[in-house]
Amino acid sequence: MAQASAMKATILHNPRCSKSREALALLNEAGADVTVIEYLKTPPGADELARLYAKAGLSPRDGLRKGEAEAKALGQADDATVLAAMAANPILIERPLVETPKGVVIARPPESVRGIL
């Protein structure tokens, strides 16, 4: 029986975050071909974030790390302003953000990645 090729997955990852590490471990256990992007070192642009959130059915505000002081300052900001702030200051991006051909999730809890495998 021929083995199917591994599902491709991309994770916006912070190795210091336990939820991000758990999501990555679940992807690896599932046999996914994972591209790891350490988003604090290589931040996605506003257009890429907009694409990911649209694919996830989320607003940019849904992807904002609400506990960050800079996030509170974006209280009434429009989507373009939120995306620009996230691209300029990637600590504002809620992690981990995982994409597969089946969709995009913010993997909090990490087990939510199973829904797109």
C-alpha positions as CSV (number, residue, x, y, z in Angstrom):
1,M,0.0,0.0,0.0
2,A,1.5,3.3,-1.1
3,Q,1.9,5.9,1.7
4,A,0.2,9.2,1.0
5,S,2.4,12.2,1.0
6,A,2.4,14.1,4.3
7,M,0.1,17.0,4.7
8,K,1.8,20.3,4.6
9,A,1.4,22.6,7.6
10,T,2.9,26.0,8.4
11,I,3.1,27.2,12.0
12,L,3.9,30.8,13.2
13,H,5.8,29.6,16.2
14,N,7.4,31.0,19.3
15,P,9.7,28.3,20.8
16,R,9.4,30.0,24.2
17,C,5.6,29.5,24.3
18,S,4.4,26.1,25.7
19,K,1.1,26.2,23.6
20,S,3.2,26.8,20.5
21,R,5.5,23.9,21.3
22,E,2.5,21.6,22.1
23,A,0.9,22.5,18.7
24,L,4.1,21.8,16.9
25,A,4.5,18.4,18.6
26,L,0.9,17.5,17.6
27,L,1.7,18.4,14.0
28,N,4.8,16.3,14.1
29,E,3.0,13.4,15.7
30,A,0.4,13.5,12.9
31,G,3.2,13.2,10.4
32,A,2.7,16.6,8.9
33,D,5.4,18.2,6.7
34,V,5.8,21.3,8.9
35,T,7.3,24.6,7.9
36,V,8.2,26.4,11.1
37,I,8.3,30.3,11.0
38,E,9.6,31.9,14.1
39,Y,7.4,34.9,13.6
40,L,9.3,37.1,16.2
41,K,12.4,36.7,14.0
42,T,10.6,36.7,10.6
43,P,7.4,38.5,11.1
44,P,4.6,38.1,8.5
45,G,3.5,41.2,6.7
46,A,0.0,42.8,7.1
47,D,-1.2,41.2,3.8
48,E,-0.1,37.7,4.9
49,L,-1.8,38.1,8.3
50,A,-5.0,39.4,6.5
51,R,-4.9,36.3,4.3
52,L,-4.5,33.9,7.2
53,Y,-7.2,35.5,9.3
54,A,-9.6,35.5,6.3
55,K,-8.9,31.8,5.7
56,A,-9.6,31.2,9.4
57,G,-12.8,33.2,9.4
58,L,-11.4,35.5,12.0
59,S,-11.0,39.2,12.2
60,P,-7.5,40.7,12.8
61,R,-8.7,41.7,16.3
62,D,-9.4,37.9,17.0
63,G,-5.7,37.3,16.3
64,L,-4.5,40.0,18.7
65,R,-2.7,39.0,21.9
66,K,-5.0,41.0,24.2
67,G,-2.7,40.8,27.2
68,E,-0.1,43.0,25.5
69,A,-0.1,46.7,26.5
70,E,0.2,47.7,22.9
71,A,-3.0,45.7,22.1
72,K,-5.0,47.7,24.6
73,A,-4.0,50.9,22.7
74,L,-5.7,49.4,19.6
75,G,-9.1,49.3,21.2
76,Q,-11.0,51.2,18.5
77,A,-8.6,50.7,15.7
78,D,-9.8,49.4,12.3
79,D,-8.5,46.1,10.8
80,A,-5.8,47.8,8.6
81,T,-4.4,49.5,11.7
82,V,-4.5,46.3,13.7
83,L,-2.7,44.4,10.9
84,A,-0.1,47.1,10.5
85,A,0.6,47.1,14.3
86,M,1.0,43.3,14.3
87,A,3.3,43.4,11.3
88,A,5.4,46.1,12.9
89,N,5.3,44.5,16.4
90,P,4.8,40.7,16.0
91,I,4.6,40.1,19.8
92,L,1.0,41.3,19.2
93,I,0.2,38.2,17.1
94,E,-1.7,35.5,19.1
95,R,0.2,32.2,18.7
96,P,0.5,29.7,17.5
97,L,-1.1,30.3,14.1
98,V,-1.3,27.1,12.0
99,E,-2.2,26.7,8.4
100,T,-2.8,23.5,6.4
101,P,-4.7,22.9,3.1
102,K,-7.8,22.4,5.2
103,G,-7.7,25.7,7.0
104,V,-6.1,28.0,9.6
105,V,-6.5,28.0,13.3
106,I,-5.1,29.8,16.3
107,A,-4.0,26.7,18.1
108,R,-5.3,27.7,21.6
109,P,-5.8,25.1,22.8
110,P,-3.1,23.2,20.8
111,E,-5.5,20.3,20.2
112,S,-7.5,22.6,17.8
113,V,-4.9,21.8,15.1
114,R,-6.5,18.4,14.8
115,G,-9.5,20.0,13.2
116,I,-7.3,21.1,10.2
117,L,-5.3,17.9,9.8
